[in-house]
Amino acid sequence: MQKIEFFKHNLSQEDKEECLKVLDSVFLTTGASVKDFENKLAKYMEMPFAVGVTSCTAALFLALKYLEVGEGDEVITSPMSFIASANSIEFCNAKPVFADVNPQTGIIDAEAVEKAITKKTKAIMPVHLYGQMCDMKQLRSIADKNNLNIIEDACHNLEGRRDGYKSGQLGDLACYSFYATKNLTSGEGGAITCHNKETADWLAKARLHGMSKSAADRYTSNYQHYDMEFLGYKFNMSNIEAALLVHQLDRIEFYLQKKERIAKMYDEGFLNNPFISKPDVLDNTKHARLLYTIWVNPSKRDEYLHKIQEKGIGVAVNFRAIHLMSYYKNKYGFKSSDFPNSEKIGDSTITLPFYAALGDSEVEYVIEEVNEIVKS
Ligand SMILES: Cc1ncc(COP(=O)(O)O)c(C=O)c1O
């Protein structure tokens, strides 16, 4: 039996040496390495500004705070996402309002978003699920018609495009994750991209207690007193994380090509199994290929999950529908059948190992075992 890890990162000698340089220096917290990474990320995302933070959850929260989302406000988001999307709205004492997803792709349905708009709606938070972008052109036009802002949960999408646009370009703010299993990773980490300096300056202060000067400002020149301009938080990215990330960006498209090839092998390998389906990949998109999921018979899903695991293959479920988590059911009274497309995906999904270092024979083993197990 083979052992196929669910995920392996791509950290290279170059990344480790860059990190060692920081560890051998005196300055470990937010400083020059973070600035370098932010500039490089902004360039890659074709955006003017990027701000490094500690996670995508923190990024989403800061973006909502920047838009002054608070008590009594509603933010429309997807129930087919990681709980962080809705939780960030809860952190602001605002209400997450769910709009169901397209059953073929799992990404939020723009028409459902439009229907969910009320007088209390303040923003829309689309989620580019698995690395396939939502219809940002349509969402932008809905947002503009209703005077709403868009915060993109772009946690799954650094590399992708839709209709020629990258994430962040049509939204007001876009949030990214460098969590352990992401295409670009420092174990934990996140970033926000935005369009103007005023927003970037606010986010840079808000990630560090609302302070007018950071430790790097005080360290690199004559001591300067800081003021606290507003009540901020403690979400600043460290030089250690930034050093691990900065060179990975040079290799991100190379790894994407490898993942594209693995996705094709999986697609072909499951093509003739009538009991396996998978999310559609749209023609007008470049898919960021973060996760590869298959859909199986919901009544058999958990049994299959365990059987695949017993064959030494790492699996996950991305994701079970958020509105059916106990907290959300208890607080808002959600029930099964409220968002049927998300529920169906949540009940039938199995996420398979999917990373650049996965060898052909490992992919073939996964295909063979999964086809052997998923038979009804
Ligand atoms: C869609 C989505 N949004 C947000 C997050 C939160 O990211 P982080 O762990 O960096 O806070 C995740 C985590 O994987 C996610 O999948």
The ligand as a Tripos MOL2 file, in Angstrom:
@<TRIPOS>MOLECULE
LIG
   16    16     1     0     0
SMALL
NO_CHARGES

@<TRIPOS>ATOM
      1 C1        -12.5460   30.1190    1.4260 C.3       1 LIG1
      2 C2        -11.7010   30.3880    2.6390 C.ar      1 LIG1
      3 N1        -11.7710   31.5980    3.2210 N.ar      1 LIG1
      4 C3        -11.0190   31.9080    4.2870 C.ar      1 LIG1
      5 C4        -10.1480   31.0020    4.8500 C.ar      1 LIG1
      6 C5         -9.3510   31.3690    6.0560 C.3       1 LIG1
      7 O1         -7.9730   31.4160    5.7900 O.3       1 LIG1
      8 P1         -6.9370   31.4910    7.0040 P.3       1 LIG1
      9 O2         -6.7580   30.1100    7.5320 O.co2     1 LIG1
     10 O3         -5.6830   32.0550    6.3790 O.co2     1 LIG1
     11 O4         -7.5130   32.4100    8.0130 O.co2     1 LIG1
     12 C6        -10.0520   29.7170    4.2940 C.ar      1 LIG1
     13 C7         -9.1090   28.7370    4.8680 C.2       1 LIG1
     14 O5         -8.6090   27.8560    4.2850 O.2       1 LIG1
     15 C8        -10.8400   29.4000    3.1560 C.ar      1 LIG1
     16 O6        -10.7670   28.1870    2.5720 O.3       1 LIG1
@<TRIPOS>BOND
     1     1     2 1
     2     2     3 ar
     3     2    15 ar
     4     3     4 ar
     5     4     5 ar
     6     5     6 1
     7     5    12 ar
     8     6     7 1
     9     7     8 1
    10     8     9 2
    11     8    10 1
    12     8    11 1
    13    12    13 1
    14    12    15 ar
    15    13    14 2
    16    15    16 1
@<TRIPOS>SUBSTRUCTURE
     1 LIG1         1 GROUP 0 **** ****
